[in-house]
Amino acid sequence: MKVCVLSSGSGGNSTFISSSGSSLIIDAGISCKRILERLRSASCDPGGIGGILVTHDHSDHISGAGTLSRKLKVPVYIHEENWRSCRERFNKCEVHFIKGNFFVGDFFVEPFPVSHDGTLNYGFCVHSEEKKITHLTDTGTVTSVIRQRITGSHIMILESNHDPEMLIKGPYPWYLKQRIAGNLGHLSNKDACKLISESGMTGLKHLILAHLSKENNDPVLAYDLMEETRESSGMDFRICVAPQDTALEPVEI
């Protein structure tokens, strides 16, 4: 299985996952044109994409989803309440409502709830070829469900949104700082490190830090903190930081 994060951050999010027989997209928060350009730049074939999975209804996760669905003639997988909040974006799209676990091509997909201020908010575990990829962003707190669902992951895309001190001292208005740091906001670097250190995921091979704030984080800081966590925990996984404006080099298991 292969993962390529095409874009990650408040400017738009999208991730490509492929196996030997199938591929899919999680979120399409940048334009269809840019998604296709970044797929080509990473040597990822859009021709096999079997569906677009939507984590929640914020624009940085859905702005290009309808156009991409119509362009590739593939369905969108979205919870009905999220669809109702933005249905105009999915005009003339094939839409499948998420009601539980489901298949997209060869992938078995397990959605799980996360704590964010979208209408309804999900992480996804994607299984194929006896491998597991977990996508976890846009959650303000780590729940027991999250801890259970990430177990056994071989690749994990994990939010590491902000450094608390940078957030407090940064340019955002106070209400927005409270939102980001709150239980319906985003995980900090320290939150991400704590989750990994307590997870016991000995099979984890690749950890992709995602949804970093441009104003309230530093990729080097996020990487270094997770590297310290990896070393102190005795785990053995590669760490990458997903950028906003280019596709991350694909990782594979």
PyRosetta script that sets phi, psi and omega in degrees:
from pyrosetta import init, pose_from_sequence

init()
pose = pose_from_sequence("MKVCVLSSGSGGNSTFISSSGSSLIIDAGISCKRILERLRSASCDPGGIGGILVTHDHSDHISGAGTLSRKLKVPVYIHEENWRSCRERFNKCEVHFIKGNFFVGDFFVEPFPVSHDGTLNYGFCVHSEEKKITHLTDTGTVTSVIRQRITGSHIMILESNHDPEMLIKGPYPWYLKQRIAGNLGHLSNKDACKLISESGMTGLKHLILAHLSKENNDPVLAYDLMEETRESSGMDFRICVAPQDTALEPVEI")
pose.set_psi(1, 150.7)
pose.set_omega(1, -176.3)
pose.set_phi(2, -133.4)
pose.set_psi(2, 142.7)
pose.set_omega(2, 177.8)
pose.set_phi(3, -125.8)
pose.set_psi(3, 133.3)
pose.set_omega(3, 173.0)
pose.set_phi(4, -133.7)
pose.set_psi(4, 113.0)
pose.set_omega(4, 174.7)
pose.set_phi(5, -79.9)
pose.set_psi(5, 117.7)
pose.set_omega(5, -175.2)
pose.set_phi(6, -85.2)
pose.set_psi(6, -30.4)
pose.set_omega(6, 179.8)
pose.set_phi(7, -164.4)
pose.set_psi(7, 141.5)
pose.set_omega(7, -176.5)
pose.set_phi(8, -152.2)
pose.set_psi(8, 122.2)
pose.set_omega(8, 180.0)
pose.set_phi(9, 143.0)
pose.set_psi(9, -178.6)
pose.set_omega(9, -176.9)
pose.set_phi(10, -67.7)
pose.set_psi(10, -14.8)
pose.set_omega(10, 176.6)
pose.set_phi(11, -83.2)
pose.set_psi(11, -0.8)
pose.set_omega(11, 177.4)
pose.set_phi(12, 137.4)
pose.set_psi(12, 145.6)
pose.set_omega(12, -174.7)
pose.set_phi(13, -133.1)
pose.set_psi(13, 139.2)
pose.set_omega(13, 175.8)
pose.set_phi(14, -165.0)
pose.set_psi(14, 138.2)
pose.set_omega(14, -179.3)
pose.set_phi(15, -135.5)
pose.set_psi(15, 136.0)
pose.set_omega(15, 178.6)
pose.set_phi(16, -106.1)
pose.set_psi(16, 131.7)
pose.set_omega(16, 176.7)
pose.set_phi(17, -127.8)
pose.set_psi(17, 134.0)
pose.set_omega(17, -179.8)
pose.set_phi(18, -136.8)
pose.set_psi(18, 153.8)
pose.set_omega(18, 170.5)
pose.set_phi(19, -125.1)
pose.set_psi(19, -170.5)
pose.set_omega(19, -179.3)
pose.set_phi(20, -66.2)
pose.set_psi(20, -23.2)
pose.set_omega(20, -175.9)
pose.set_phi(21, -123.2)
pose.set_psi(21, -7.4)
pose.set_omega(21, -174.4)
pose.set_phi(22, -147.4)
pose.set_psi(22, 164.5)
pose.set_omega(22, 170.0)
pose.set_phi(23, -151.9)
pose.set_psi(23, 160.3)
pose.set_omega(23, 178.8)
pose.set_phi(24, -151.7)
pose.set_psi(24, 167.9)
pose.set_omega(24, 176.4)
pose.set_phi(25, -118.6)
pose.set_psi(25, 133.4)
pose.set_omega(25, 168.8)
pose.set_phi(26, -104.5)
pose.set_psi(26, 115.6)
pose.set_omega(26, -178.7)
pose.set_phi(27, 67.0)
pose.set_psi(27, 149.6)
pose.set_omega(27, 177.7)
pose.set_phi(28, -144.7)
pose.set_psi(28, 73.7)
pose.set_omega(28, -174.6)
pose.set_phi(29, -96.4)
pose.set_psi(29, 9.4)
pose.set_omega(29, 169.3)
pose.set_phi(30, -123.0)
pose.set_psi(30, 173.1)
pose.set_omega(30, -173.8)
pose.set_phi(31, -66.0)
pose.set_psi(31, 155.2)
pose.set_omega(31, 175.5)
pose.set_phi(32, -55.9)
pose.set_psi(32, -42.1)
pose.set_omega(32, -180.0)
pose.set_phi(33, -59.4)
pose.set_psi(33, -45.8)
pose.set_omega(33, -178.7)
pose.set_phi(34, -69.6)
pose.set_psi(34, -35.6)
pose.set_omega(34, 176.5)
pose.set_phi(35, -60.9)
pose.set_psi(35, -46.9)
pose.set_omega(35, -179.6)
pose.set_phi(36, -65.7)
pose.set_psi(36, -38.7)
pose.set_omega(36, 177.0)
pose.set_phi(37, -62.3)
pose.set_psi(37, -42.4)
pose.set_omega(37, -177.5)
pose.set_phi(38, -73.9)
pose.set_psi(38, -32.2)
pose.set_omega(38, 172.6)
pose.set_phi(39, -60.7)
pose.set_psi(39, -45.3)
pose.set_omega(39, 179.6)
pose.set_phi(40, -65.0)
pose.set_psi(40, -40.1)
pose.set_omega(40, -178.3)
pose.set_phi(41, -64.6)
pose.set_psi(41, -26.2)
pose.set_omega(41, -179.8)
pose.set_phi(42, -100.0)
pose.set_psi(42, 9.3)
pose.set_omega(42, -179.1)
pose.set_phi(43, 58.0)
pose.set_psi(43, 39.6)
pose.set_omega(43, 176.3)
pose.set_phi(44, -106.6)
pose.set_psi(44, 128.9)
pose.set_omega(44, -173.9)
pose.set_phi(45, -86.1)
pose.set_psi(45, 117.3)
pose.set_omega(45, 178.1)
pose.set_phi(46, -74.7)
pose.set_psi(46, -11.5)
pose.set_omega(46, -174.3)
pose.set_phi(47, -64.8)
pose.set_psi(47, -26.3)
pose.set_omega(47, -178.0)
pose.set_phi(48, -95.4)
pose.set_psi(48, 4.0)
pose.set_omega(48, -177.4)
pose.set_phi(49, -64.6)
pose.set_psi(49, 126.1)
pose.set_omega(49, -177.0)
pose.set_phi(50, -102.3)
pose.set_psi(50, -7.6)
pose.set_omega(50, 179.5)
pose.set_phi(51, 177.5)
pose.set_psi(51, 163.1)
pose.set_omega(51, 177.5)
pose.set_phi(52, -117.4)
pose.set_psi(52, 118.8)
pose.set_omega(52, 179.7)
pose.set_phi(53, -95.7)
pose.set_psi(53, 134.7)
pose.set_omega(53, -177.8)
pose.set_phi(54, -111.6)
pose.set_psi(54, 123.0)
pose.set_omega(54, -180.0)
pose.set_phi(55, -76.0)
pose.set_psi(55, -39.8)
pose.set_omega(55, 178.0)
pose.set_phi(56, -168.1)
pose.set_psi(56, -179.4)
pose.set_omega(56, -166.1)
pose.set_phi(57, -99.2)
pose.set_psi(57, 16.0)
pose.set_omega(57, 174.6)
pose.set_phi(58, -73.0)
pose.set_psi(58, 147.1)
pose.set_omega(58, -170.7)
pose.set_phi(59, -62.2)
pose.set_psi(59, -29.1)
pose.set_omega(59, -179.7)
pose.set_phi(60, -74.8)
pose.set_psi(60, 5.3)
pose.set_omega(60, 176.2)
pose.set_phi(61, -123.4)
pose.set_psi(61, -12.9)
pose.set_omega(61, -175.2)
pose.set_phi(62, -129.8)
pose.set_psi(62, -3.5)
pose.set_omega(62, -169.0)
pose.set_phi(63, -59.1)
pose.set_psi(63, -31.1)
pose.set_omega(63, 179.4)
pose.set_phi(64, -105.2)
pose.set_psi(64, 3.7)
pose.set_omega(64, -170.6)
pose.set_phi(65, -66.6)
pose.set_psi(65, -43.9)
pose.set_omega(65, -178.6)
pose.set_phi(66, -64.2)
pose.set_psi(66, -46.3)
pose.set_omega(66, 179.9)
pose.set_phi(67, -63.3)
pose.set_psi(67, -42.4)
pose.set_omega(67, 179.3)
pose.set_phi(68, -64.5)
pose.set_psi(68, -40.8)
pose.set_omega(68, 178.1)
pose.set_phi(69, -60.5)
pose.set_psi(69, -45.6)
pose.set_omega(69, -179.5)
pose.set_phi(70, -68.8)
pose.set_psi(70, -38.8)
pose.set_omega(70, -178.9)
pose.set_phi(71, -64.3)
pose.set_psi(71, -46.0)
pose.set_omega(71, -176.8)
pose.set_phi(72, -89.6)
pose.set_psi(72, -9.3)
pose.set_omega(72, -178.0)
pose.set_phi(73, 58.8)
pose.set_psi(73, 49.7)
pose.set_omega(73, 178.8)
pose.set_phi(74, -126.6)
pose.set_psi(74, 154.1)
pose.set_omega(74, -178.1)
pose.set_phi(75, -76.3)
pose.set_psi(75, 158.0)
pose.set_omega(75, 171.2)
pose.set_phi(76, -103.7)
pose.set_psi(76, 131.9)
pose.set_omega(76, 176.3)
pose.set_phi(77, -104.8)
pose.set_psi(77, 115.3)
pose.set_omega(77, -171.6)
pose.set_phi(78, -151.4)
pose.set_psi(78, 147.2)
pose.set_omega(78, 175.0)
pose.set_phi(79, -69.3)
pose.set_psi(79, 145.5)
pose.set_omega(79, -175.3)
pose.set_phi(80, -59.0)
pose.set_psi(80, -38.4)
pose.set_omega(80, -179.2)
pose.set_phi(81, -67.6)
pose.set_psi(81, -35.8)
pose.set_omega(81, 174.0)
pose.set_phi(82, -65.5)
pose.set_psi(82, -42.7)
pose.set_omega(82, 178.5)
pose.set_phi(83, -59.0)
pose.set_psi(83, -42.2)
pose.set_omega(83, -178.5)
pose.set_phi(84, -63.3)
pose.set_psi(84, -30.3)
pose.set_omega(84, -177.8)
pose.set_phi(85, -77.4)
pose.set_psi(85, -15.9)
pose.set_omega(85, -176.0)
pose.set_phi(86, -146.8)
pose.set_psi(86, 33.0)
pose.set_omega(86, -172.0)
pose.set_phi(87, -60.1)
pose.set_psi(87, -26.7)
pose.set_omega(87, -179.3)
pose.set_phi(88, -62.2)
pose.set_psi(88, -25.4)
pose.set_omega(88, 178.9)
pose.set_phi(89, -71.6)
pose.set_psi(89, -20.8)
pose.set_omega(89, -173.3)
pose.set_phi(90, -111.8)
pose.set_psi(90, 26.1)
pose.set_omega(90, 175.5)
pose.set_phi(91, -58.4)
pose.set_psi(91, 130.9)
pose.set_omega(91, 178.8)
pose.set_phi(92, 66.4)
pose.set_psi(92, 17.5)
pose.set_omega(92, 174.0)
pose.set_phi(93, -96.5)
pose.set_psi(93, 150.1)
pose.set_omega(93, 168.2)
pose.set_phi(94, -79.1)
pose.set_psi(94, 123.4)
pose.set_omega(94, -175.1)
pose.set_phi(95, -121.6)
pose.set_psi(95, 128.9)
pose.set_omega(95, 173.8)
pose.set_phi(96, -113.4)
pose.set_psi(96, 124.5)
pose.set_omega(96, -179.3)
pose.set_phi(97, -81.3)
pose.set_psi(97, 133.9)
pose.set_omega(97, 178.5)
pose.set_phi(98, -78.0)
pose.set_psi(98, 120.9)
pose.set_omega(98, 178.6)
pose.set_phi(99, -126.4)
pose.set_psi(99, -3.5)
pose.set_omega(99, -177.7)
pose.set_phi(100, 169.1)
pose.set_psi(100, -157.4)
pose.set_omega(100, 177.6)
pose.set_phi(101, -66.5)
pose.set_psi(101, 151.0)
pose.set_omega(101, -178.1)
pose.set_phi(102, -154.9)
pose.set_psi(102, 168.7)
pose.set_omega(102, 177.9)
pose.set_phi(103, -109.9)
pose.set_psi(103, 142.3)
pose.set_omega(103, 167.3)
pose.set_phi(104, -128.2)
pose.set_psi(104, 104.2)
pose.set_omega(104, -173.6)
pose.set_phi(105, 59.1)
pose.set_psi(105, -127.6)
pose.set_omega(105, 179.5)
pose.set_phi(106, -81.2)
pose.set_psi(106, -4.8)
pose.set_omega(106, -175.2)
pose.set_phi(107, -88.6)
pose.set_psi(107, 135.4)
pose.set_omega(107, 167.9)
pose.set_phi(108, -99.8)
pose.set_psi(108, 122.2)
pose.set_omega(108, -172.8)
pose.set_phi(109, -113.3)
pose.set_psi(109, 128.6)
pose.set_omega(109, 175.5)
pose.set_phi(110, -113.3)
pose.set_psi(110, 107.5)
pose.set_omega(110, 172.1)
pose.set_phi(111, -78.9)
pose.set_psi(111, 148.5)
pose.set_omega(111, 175.4)
pose.set_phi(112, -143.3)
pose.set_psi(112, 144.9)
pose.set_omega(112, -175.1)
pose.set_phi(113, -73.0)
pose.set_psi(113, 143.5)
pose.set_omega(113, 174.2)
pose.set_phi(114, -128.3)
pose.set_psi(114, 169.1)
pose.set_omega(114, -170.7)
pose.set_phi(115, -102.7)
pose.set_psi(115, 98.4)
pose.set_omega(115, -177.8)
pose.set_phi(116, -148.8)
pose.set_psi(116, 171.9)
pose.set_omega(116, -175.7)
pose.set_phi(117, -102.4)
pose.set_psi(117, 25.6)
pose.set_omega(117, 164.4)
pose.set_phi(118, -76.2)
pose.set_psi(118, -179.9)
pose.set_omega(118, -179.9)
pose.set_phi(119, -63.9)
pose.set_psi(119, -57.0)
pose.set_omega(119, 169.2)
pose.set_phi(120, -136.4)
pose.set_psi(120, 144.9)
pose.set_omega(120, -167.2)
pose.set_phi(121, -134.0)
pose.set_psi(121, 133.4)
pose.set_omega(121, -174.1)
pose.set_phi(122, -133.0)
pose.set_psi(122, 147.8)
pose.set_omega(122, 156.7)
pose.set_phi(123, -100.2)
pose.set_psi(123, 169.4)
pose.set_omega(123, 179.2)
pose.set_phi(124, -135.5)
pose.set_psi(124, 136.6)
pose.set_omega(124, 164.4)
pose.set_phi(125, -104.0)
pose.set_psi(125, 127.6)
pose.set_omega(125, -177.5)
pose.set_phi(126, -116.9)
pose.set_psi(126, 121.7)
pose.set_omega(126, -175.8)
pose.set_phi(127, -114.6)
pose.set_psi(127, 137.8)
pose.set_omega(127, 171.7)
pose.set_phi(128, -167.5)
pose.set_psi(128, 147.4)
pose.set_omega(128, 174.6)
pose.set_phi(129, 53.3)
pose.set_psi(129, 37.5)
pose.set_omega(129, 179.5)
pose.set_phi(130, 61.0)
pose.set_psi(130, 25.3)
pose.set_omega(130, 175.6)
pose.set_phi(131, -121.2)
pose.set_psi(131, 156.5)
pose.set_omega(131, -177.4)
pose.set_phi(132, -132.2)
pose.set_psi(132, 128.4)
pose.set_omega(132, 175.5)
pose.set_phi(133, -117.2)
pose.set_psi(133, 130.1)
pose.set_omega(133, 179.5)
pose.set_phi(134, -115.7)
pose.set_psi(134, 131.7)
pose.set_omega(134, 178.2)
pose.set_phi(135, -112.8)
pose.set_psi(135, 113.6)
pose.set_omega(135, -175.9)
pose.set_phi(136, -135.9)
pose.set_psi(136, 100.1)
pose.set_omega(136, 173.6)
pose.set_phi(137, -136.8)
pose.set_psi(137, 171.8)
pose.set_omega(137, 174.4)
pose.set_phi(138, 56.6)
pose.set_psi(138, 59.0)
pose.set_omega(138, 172.3)
pose.set_phi(139, -141.0)
pose.set_psi(139, 136.4)
pose.set_omega(139, -177.4)
pose.set_phi(140, -88.8)
pose.set_psi(140, -13.3)
pose.set_omega(140, -179.5)
pose.set_phi(141, -149.0)
pose.set_psi(141, 158.7)
pose.set_omega(141, 177.8)
pose.set_phi(142, -99.1)
pose.set_psi(142, 119.4)
pose.set_omega(142, -178.3)
pose.set_phi(143, -99.2)
pose.set_psi(143, 170.0)
pose.set_omega(143, 175.8)
pose.set_phi(144, -64.1)
pose.set_psi(144, -32.5)
pose.set_omega(144, 176.9)
pose.set_phi(145, -63.8)
pose.set_psi(145, -44.4)
pose.set_omega(145, 178.7)
pose.set_phi(146, -61.1)
pose.set_psi(146, -46.9)
pose.set_omega(146, -179.5)
pose.set_phi(147, -58.2)
pose.set_psi(147, -39.4)
pose.set_omega(147, -179.0)
pose.set_phi(148, -71.2)
pose.set_psi(148, -42.2)
pose.set_omega(148, -173.4)
pose.set_phi(149, -71.3)
pose.set_psi(149, -30.6)
pose.set_omega(149, -177.6)
pose.set_phi(150, -77.2)
pose.set_psi(150, -13.9)
pose.set_omega(150, -178.3)
pose.set_phi(151, -57.6)
pose.set_psi(151, 134.4)
pose.set_omega(151, 177.9)
pose.set_phi(152, 85.0)
pose.set_psi(152, 7.3)
pose.set_omega(152, -179.7)
pose.set_phi(153, -70.3)
pose.set_psi(153, 140.0)
pose.set_omega(153, 174.1)
pose.set_phi(154, -97.7)
pose.set_psi(154, -34.7)
pose.set_omega(154, 171.6)
pose.set_phi(155, -128.4)
pose.set_psi(155, 138.2)
pose.set_omega(155, 178.4)
pose.set_phi(156, -133.7)
pose.set_psi(156, 129.8)
pose.set_omega(156, 170.7)
pose.set_phi(157, -99.6)
pose.set_psi(157, 113.4)
pose.set_omega(157, -169.6)
pose.set_phi(158, -126.7)
pose.set_psi(158, 130.9)
pose.set_omega(158, 176.7)
pose.set_phi(159, -63.5)
pose.set_psi(159, 133.6)
pose.set_omega(159, 172.2)
pose.set_phi(160, -140.5)
pose.set_psi(160, 70.8)
pose.set_omega(160, -161.2)
pose.set_phi(161, -73.4)
pose.set_psi(161, -44.4)
pose.set_omega(161, -170.0)
pose.set_phi(162, -148.7)
pose.set_psi(162, 158.5)
pose.set_omega(162, 168.0)
pose.set_phi(163, -95.5)
pose.set_psi(163, 123.2)
pose.set_omega(163, -174.8)
pose.set_phi(164, -54.8)
pose.set_psi(164, -40.1)
pose.set_omega(164, -179.2)
pose.set_phi(165, -68.6)
pose.set_psi(165, -41.2)
pose.set_omega(165, 177.5)
pose.set_phi(166, -64.2)
pose.set_psi(166, -38.2)
pose.set_omega(166, 179.0)
pose.set_phi(167, -62.6)
pose.set_psi(167, -47.3)
pose.set_omega(167, -177.7)
pose.set_phi(168, -63.7)
pose.set_psi(168, -39.8)
pose.set_omega(168, -177.3)
pose.set_phi(169, -86.8)
pose.set_psi(169, -5.5)
pose.set_omega(169, -172.7)
pose.set_phi(170, -79.4)
pose.set_psi(170, -175.2)
pose.set_omega(170, -170.3)
pose.set_phi(171, -84.0)
pose.set_psi(171, -7.5)
pose.set_omega(171, -174.9)
pose.set_phi(172, -68.6)
pose.set_psi(172, 150.0)
pose.set_omega(172, 172.9)
pose.set_phi(173, -65.1)
pose.set_psi(173, 158.2)
pose.set_omega(173, -172.2)
pose.set_phi(174, -60.2)
pose.set_psi(174, -39.7)
pose.set_omega(174, -177.8)
pose.set_phi(175, -62.1)
pose.set_psi(175, -35.6)
pose.set_omega(175, -179.7)
pose.set_phi(176, -74.0)
pose.set_psi(176, -36.9)
pose.set_omega(176, 174.6)
pose.set_phi(177, -60.2)
pose.set_psi(177, -42.6)
pose.set_omega(177, 178.7)
pose.set_phi(178, -63.9)
pose.set_psi(178, -40.8)
pose.set_omega(178, 179.4)
pose.set_phi(179, -61.5)
pose.set_psi(179, -48.6)
pose.set_omega(179, -176.7)
pose.set_phi(180, -62.6)
pose.set_psi(180, -41.7)
pose.set_omega(180, -176.0)
pose.set_phi(181, -83.9)
pose.set_psi(181, -8.4)
pose.set_omega(181, -175.3)
pose.set_phi(182, -81.0)
pose.set_psi(182, 177.9)
pose.set_omega(182, -177.3)
pose.set_phi(183, -68.5)
pose.set_psi(183, -14.0)
pose.set_omega(183, 176.9)
pose.set_phi(184, -110.7)
pose.set_psi(184, 21.7)
pose.set_omega(184, -176.4)
pose.set_phi(185, -107.5)
pose.set_psi(185, -115.3)
pose.set_omega(185, -172.6)
pose.set_phi(186, -137.4)
pose.set_psi(186, 149.8)
pose.set_omega(186, 176.7)
pose.set_phi(187, -73.4)
pose.set_psi(187, 138.4)
pose.set_omega(187, 174.2)
pose.set_phi(188, -83.4)
pose.set_psi(188, 171.9)
pose.set_omega(188, 173.6)
pose.set_phi(189, -56.1)
pose.set_psi(189, -43.7)
pose.set_omega(189, -178.4)
pose.set_phi(190, -65.7)
pose.set_psi(190, -38.8)
pose.set_omega(190, 177.2)
pose.set_phi(191, -61.3)
pose.set_psi(191, -44.7)
pose.set_omega(191, -179.8)
pose.set_phi(192, -62.3)
pose.set_psi(192, -43.7)
pose.set_omega(192, 179.7)
pose.set_phi(193, -64.0)
pose.set_psi(193, -41.0)
pose.set_omega(193, 179.7)
pose.set_phi(194, -63.7)
pose.set_psi(194, -42.1)
pose.set_omega(194, 178.8)
pose.set_phi(195, -60.3)
pose.set_psi(195, -45.5)
pose.set_omega(195, -179.1)
pose.set_phi(196, -67.7)
pose.set_psi(196, -42.3)
pose.set_omega(196, -177.5)
pose.set_phi(197, -64.5)
pose.set_psi(197, -29.8)
pose.set_omega(197, -178.4)
pose.set_phi(198, -95.0)
pose.set_psi(198, -2.8)
pose.set_omega(198, -170.6)
pose.set_phi(199, -79.4)
pose.set_psi(199, -31.6)
pose.set_omega(199, -176.4)
pose.set_phi(200, 66.6)
pose.set_psi(200, 27.7)
pose.set_omega(200, -176.4)
pose.set_phi(201, -83.5)
pose.set_psi(201, 80.5)
pose.set_omega(201, -177.2)
pose.set_phi(202, -68.3)
pose.set_psi(202, -20.4)
pose.set_omega(202, -179.4)
pose.set_phi(203, -88.9)
pose.set_psi(203, -0.9)
pose.set_omega(203, -178.5)
pose.set_phi(204, -67.3)
pose.set_psi(204, 127.4)
pose.set_omega(204, -178.6)
pose.set_phi(205, -109.4)
pose.set_psi(205, -33.2)
pose.set_omega(205, -178.8)
pose.set_phi(206, -137.0)
pose.set_psi(206, 131.7)
pose.set_omega(206, 174.6)
pose.set_phi(207, -121.5)
pose.set_psi(207, 119.8)
pose.set_omega(207, 180.0)
pose.set_phi(208, -107.0)
pose.set_psi(208, 114.7)
pose.set_omega(208, 177.5)
pose.set_phi(209, -80.8)
pose.set_psi(209, 128.9)
pose.set_omega(209, -168.1)
pose.set_phi(210, -132.6)
pose.set_psi(210, 167.3)
pose.set_omega(210, 175.7)
pose.set_phi(211, 56.9)
pose.set_psi(211, 38.8)
pose.set_omega(211, 176.9)
pose.set_phi(212, -70.0)
pose.set_psi(212, 137.9)
pose.set_omega(212, 176.4)
pose.set_phi(213, -76.6)
pose.set_psi(213, 133.3)
pose.set_omega(213, 177.6)
pose.set_phi(214, -68.5)
pose.set_psi(214, -35.9)
pose.set_omega(214, -175.6)
pose.set_phi(215, -89.9)
pose.set_psi(215, -26.8)
pose.set_omega(215, -168.6)
pose.set_phi(216, -120.7)
pose.set_psi(216, 21.4)
pose.set_omega(216, 179.2)
pose.set_phi(217, -154.1)
pose.set_psi(217, 169.4)
pose.set_omega(217, 177.2)
pose.set_phi(218, -137.9)
pose.set_psi(218, 122.2)
pose.set_omega(218, -178.0)
pose.set_phi(219, -54.7)
pose.set_psi(219, -36.7)
pose.set_omega(219, 179.4)
pose.set_phi(220, -66.0)
pose.set_psi(220, -42.1)
pose.set_omega(220, 178.6)
pose.set_phi(221, -62.8)
pose.set_psi(221, -47.0)
pose.set_omega(221, 179.8)
pose.set_phi(222, -60.9)
pose.set_psi(222, -43.6)
pose.set_omega(222, 179.4)
pose.set_phi(223, -63.4)
pose.set_psi(223, -48.1)
pose.set_omega(223, -175.2)
pose.set_phi(224, -64.1)
pose.set_psi(224, -39.9)
pose.set_omega(224, 178.2)
pose.set_phi(225, -63.9)
pose.set_psi(225, -41.0)
pose.set_omega(225, 178.7)
pose.set_phi(226, -70.7)
pose.set_psi(226, -33.8)
pose.set_omega(226, 176.8)
pose.set_phi(227, -63.8)
pose.set_psi(227, -41.2)
pose.set_omega(227, 175.7)
pose.set_phi(228, -61.4)
pose.set_psi(228, -40.3)
pose.set_omega(228, 178.5)
pose.set_phi(229, -64.2)
pose.set_psi(229, -44.6)
pose.set_omega(229, 179.4)
pose.set_phi(230, -59.9)
pose.set_psi(230, -46.2)
pose.set_omega(230, -177.8)
pose.set_phi(231, -66.6)
pose.set_psi(231, -42.5)
pose.set_omega(231, -177.3)
pose.set_phi(232, -71.2)
pose.set_psi(232, -26.6)
pose.set_omega(232, -179.2)
pose.set_phi(233, -86.3)
pose.set_psi(233, -13.8)
pose.set_omega(233, -178.1)
pose.set_phi(234, 77.5)
pose.set_psi(234, 11.9)
pose.set_omega(234, 178.2)
pose.set_phi(235, -79.1)
pose.set_psi(235, 165.8)
pose.set_omega(235, -177.6)
pose.set_phi(236, -134.5)
pose.set_psi(236, 86.7)
pose.set_omega(236, 177.9)
pose.set_phi(237, -140.1)
pose.set_psi(237, 155.1)
pose.set_omega(237, 178.1)
pose.set_phi(238, -86.9)
pose.set_psi(238, 138.9)
pose.set_omega(238, 179.6)
pose.set_phi(239, -108.9)
pose.set_psi(239, 132.2)
pose.set_omega(239, 173.2)
pose.set_phi(240, -128.7)
pose.set_psi(240, 154.7)
pose.set_omega(240, 174.9)
pose.set_phi(241, -116.6)
pose.set_psi(241, 121.4)
pose.set_omega(241, -177.3)
pose.set_phi(242, -78.4)
pose.set_psi(242, 128.0)
pose.set_omega(242, 179.9)
pose.set_phi(243, -87.6)
pose.set_psi(243, 168.0)
pose.set_omega(243, 177.9)
pose.set_phi(244, -83.7)
pose.set_psi(244, -41.9)
pose.set_omega(244, -164.1)
pose.set_phi(245, -103.1)
pose.set_psi(245, -1.2)
pose.set_omega(245, 177.1)
pose.set_phi(246, -142.1)
pose.set_psi(246, 163.0)
pose.set_omega(246, 174.3)
pose.set_phi(247, -76.7)
pose.set_psi(247, 138.4)
pose.set_omega(247, 174.1)
pose.set_phi(248, -73.3)
pose.set_psi(248, 141.8)
pose.set_omega(248, 175.6)
pose.set_phi(249, -55.0)
pose.set_psi(249, 129.8)
pose.set_omega(249, -176.6)
pose.set_phi(250, -57.5)
pose.set_psi(250, 145.1)
pose.set_omega(250, 171.5)
pose.set_phi(251, -112.7)
pose.set_psi(251, 151.1)
pose.set_omega(251, -170.0)
pose.set_phi(252, -143.9)
pose.set_psi(252, 146.4)
pose.set_omega(252, 172.8)
pose.set_phi(253, -129.3)
pose.dump_pdb("model.pdb")
